Amino acid sequence: MSDIRNMLVETANKILKDFCMKELVMDAEKGIWPQELWNILNETGMTIAGIPEEVGGVGGDVGDALSLLRVAGKYAAPIPLAETFIANWLFSTSGREASTQALTVGPVRKEDQLNFTKIAGGWLVFGKLRDIPWARNVKEIALFGKTEDGKSIVTTVPLENCQINKGVNLAGEPRDEVVLTNIFILDESVAINTQVKEVDYWNISTLTRIVLMAGALEKVLELSVDYSNERSQFGRAIGKFQAIKQQLAVMAGEIVASSTAADSAVEAFCSGKMVNEVAMAKIQVGEASSLVTKIAHQVHGAMGFTDEHPLHLLTRRLWSWRDEYGTESEWAEFLGEQVLANGSENLWPMITSSLVTQKVN
């Protein structure tokens, strides 16, 4: 990790530790927008990190931005930091200025496709997007789609022009349905993006969920270890019992594997040499979330489900985020189809070509 990235992560940790208290997260689940948290992140440049300075960002690379999202996942930050990054990344690759306002982005589901039709002076966009994060809380949505001749297109639409049907995920985060009915967009608000393909959009979007989950998993382990050392039974801390030690070791193993997979996927994306790292990482963090959350709640007992304890804030997000931008089953099916298409004799080369050597700092 570079010195600049270390500084960013350290600053983000300090800010989110102070602001992302349990009460703030739970208030956000009740519909209270954490404006003060967004303002402080904006003032420190966290909302435009990883975006080139020439388009209004603060510089750095994609890896820097994703490292901040990992911290956001650790603290269950109830803001669209990931969505704003995806939107600004799309803008930067399209030559548009970055935005410091909170944004959302779509589509989230691959089956939700937008129709862009060219008319005199602009475009008409039509479609229905499901599970759009934070749509009710922001003013604009960044849209990624394809023109009739297959070119990538990036634009923004004011959400006041859309129909929003409110919904939430298991964590209480807004996941709204956004309906666009022949909305007119001026030519100057539309960019034909020659740098980003559809696969790039889905990979960068999936990466945001991978790093959010990696951060949340690390915090779940931290809470579980702390609780096992504080909670006493039969005259000693429950963390001293071999059965608990074994379960915590299983958790730690899964979380290290998830962290390594996330690092590999980020490094591969940033280097432009990615093959299947995103798919593999999403599978790993998804499967780890199932096992780690189960063990964490067993260690905590009933306490982990109470409002007084923060564990459920993380586990409910892990259960929700694992389904966004493809579940582990969908990504496993994707990898399986590649294996079948390439033939069994190419299985080993396929696996080894996806390995990225990590530099140890």
N, C-alpha and C positions, 0 to 999 in steps of 0.2 A: 504494500500500500504506500503510495507517494506521500510526501510531507503535506501537500495541499489537501489530499483526501483525508489524511489523519486529522487535520485541522477542521475540515468540514464536519467530519463524523463527531469529533469531540464537541464542537459547538452545537450541533444538532442534539446530541445527548443531553447537554446542559439545558438547552431550551425546553426540549420535550419532557425531560424529567421534572422541570419546574411547573410546566403548564398542563401536561397531560395527566392530571390527577384523576383518580377514579370518578370523582364527582363530575368533572368536565365531560368525560367520555359518556357517562350515563345520562347527563343532561342532553348531550348531542343525540343520543338514542331516543330522547323524548321530543326531538325536533328543534332544539335550541342550537343555532349556528354559532360555533366558537370563533367569533370575529377577531377577538384579541389574539388568539393563537395564530390565525392566518396573518394578521397584521405584523406580528413580530417575526414570523418566518419570511414575510415579504421584505421587511426592512433589512434583514440580514442577507437577502439575496438567495435564500434557500429555495424559493419557488421557481427560480430561473437558473438554477445551478445545472451545469452540463450543457448549457446552450451557448453557442458562440457569441462573443461580444459584438461582432459586426451586425448581428440581428437583434440586439437588445438584451442578450443574456449576460451572465457574469463570467462566462468562460468555463473551462473544464471540459470533461468528456462524459459520455454516457455512463461510464463506470462510476464517476463521481456522483451523478444524479441517483443512480441505483443504490449506491452506498447510503445515501440519505434516506431513501425509501425503506431500506432495511432497518434503519433506526426508527422510522415512523411505524413500521410494523411491530417493533419491540414495544412501543408505548401505545399501540392501538390508536394512533392519532386520528381523530374523527374529522378529517378534511380530505378534499380531493387532490392531494399532493401528487399521487401517481397519475391521475387523469390529466392534471395540468401539465405535468412533464411530457406525457405522450403527445398532447396537443401542441406544445411548444416545440417538441422534436419534429413533428410533422411540419410546423411552420418553418423551422430553420432549414429543413431539407427542401422546402419549397421556395425559399428566398423571402419569406414573410417575416415581419417583426414579431418577436416574442411578446407575450402578454403577461402582465403581473397580476391580472385578476384571476380569480378561481374559475376554472373551466372544467367541463366534462367532455367526453369523447365517445364516439360510436362509429361502427357497431361494436357490441361486446360479444354477440353470438354470430358465428360464421354464417348461419342460415338466414340472418337478417341482412338482406342486401338492399341498398338504396338505388333508386333509378334517377340518373342525371340525364336530362334532355336539353340539348342546346337549342335556344331560340334567339331571336334578334335582341341583342344587347345584354344577354345573360343566359341563365340556366334555370330550369325548373327541377326541383328535387322532390321526390315522392318516396314514401316508405314508412315502415313502422319498426322502431328499434326497441327491443326489450332489455330490461335489467340495466338501464343506463345509470351509472353511479351519480348521486348528488344532483340530478337534473333540477329538482325543485329549488335547490340552494344557489344555483349559479345563473348567470345571465346569458351565456352563450354555450353552444355545443360545437366542438370541432368534428367535422365529418370526413371520413375517408371512404372513397368509393372508386368506381370505374366508369369511364365514359362508355358510350355505345361501341366505340372501336377499341375498347380494352385498355385505355390509358388510365393511370392512377390520377385521382383528382382529390384535392384538399380544399376545404372551405369551412366557413363558420356560419351558423344560423342563430339569430336571437331566439332564445327559448320562449319568449313571449309570443312568437309567431307559431308555436307548436302546441299541440294538445298534450298535456302531461297527465298521465294516469299514475297516481302515486302507489308505490310498493316498497317493501323493505326486505332485506335478507335476514338470515337467522340472527345476525349480530345487531339488528335494528338499524343498519345503515340504509339510506335511501337507495333503492334500485327501481327506478321509475320506467314506465313505458312512455316513449316519445313518439308521437305520430306527426309526420310531416306530410301535408297535403298540398302538392303543387306549389311549394314555396319558391318565389322568384328570388334569384341571387344575381347581382350585377357581375359582369365579366371581371371587373377589377377585384372582386372579392373571392375569385376562384383561381386556384393555381393548378396547372397540369404538372404533376410531380414526376419527373423522369428518373429521380434517384431512388425512390421507394417503391418496391413491388408489394403486392398483397401479402406475400409471405413475410416480408420485413415488418409490416404493420402488426401482424399477428404475433410474430416473435417478440418484438419489443413490448407489446401489450402483455403477453404472457410472462415475460421477464419481470415486469413490475409485480405481478402476483407471486412469482417465485421468491423474490427478495423480501417482499412484505411477510410472506410466510416463514422464511428463514429467520427473520428478526423476531417474529412472534414465538417461534419454536424455542429460540435461545432464551427468551424471557420466561417461558413456561418452565424450562429446566431450572432456571435461577429461582423462581418462586417455589418450586417443588423441593429443591435442596434446602432452601432457607426454612421452609415449613417443617421438613423432616428433622431439622436440627433444633427447632423451637418446640415442637409438639412432643410431650412426654407421655409414655405409657409404661406401666409396670416399673416405674422408678427410673426410667432412662429415656433419652430422645429416641423417637421411632427410627431415626436415621441410623441408629446403631444396630438395628436388627438386620440380619443377613438378607432376609426376604426383601426388605425395602432397599438395601444396598444394591441387590441384583436388579431390581426394577429401575432404579435410578441409572444404573450402568447401561441397561437396555435403552433407556431414553437418550442418554448421552451419545451412545453409538449411532442412533438414528439421526440425531441432530448434527453430529459431526459429518455424517454422510450427506445430509441435506445442505449443510453449509458449503461443503466441498463441491457438490453438484451445482449449487447456485453460483459459486465463484467461477467454476469452469464455464458455465453458460454465459455469464457476463463477459468473461475474458474472450470467449469464442466470438460473441457478437461484436465486441469492440475491435477485434482483430480482423473481422471480415472473413474468417476461416471456419465459420460455423457449419456443422453438418447436422447432427441430431442432439446437440447438447441441451437445447431448450426443452425438447420432448423428454429427454432423460431426467432433467432436473425437475420438471413439473410432475413426473411420475414419482420421483423420490420424495419430494416434499409433500405430495398428496398422500402417499402411503404412510409416511412418517407422521403426518398430522393425525391419522386415524389411531395409530399405536400410541404416540406420545400423549395425546389428550386423554386417552383411556387410562393410561398409567398415572398421569398427573391427578386426575380426579379420584383414582383409587388411593393415592398417597394422601391427598387432602381430605378424603372422606366427604361428608355432606358439606363441609365448610366451603369447598370450592364452588358450590352452586349458589351460595348465598350472595345477596347484594353487598354485604360487607367486605367480601374478599374479591380481589381483582382478577382471579384466575379465569372466571367465566368470560370476562371481556376479551381475553385472548383466544380461548378455545372456541367460542362462538364465531370469531372472525376466521380462525383457521378452517372450521367446517364450512364457512361461506366462501372464502377465497379459493378453496381447492376446486370449486365447481366453475369458477370464472375463467374464461379463455381456454376452455377445454379441461375436462376431468382427467385424472390419471388413466382411466379406462380408455378414453378417446385418444389420448396420446399414445397409449400402448398399442391400440389398434393401428394407429398411424405407423408406428415402428414395425409392427408385424406385417403390414402391407408392403413396406419397403423390403423386408427380409424375403418375403415370398416373390416379389418382383425381381429381386437381384439374384435369387438362387442361393441354395445352401452353401455352395462353394465360396460365395462372397461374404458370408456372415462375419468371419473373423476380420477381413479387411474393413468391413463396414464399422465394426466396433472400434477397432484400433484407429481408424481415421478420425474418430470423434474425440479422441483423447487429446487434451490440451495440456501442455507442460506448464505448470504454475511456478512462477518465480517466488521463492521464499524470501521475504524481507526480514 
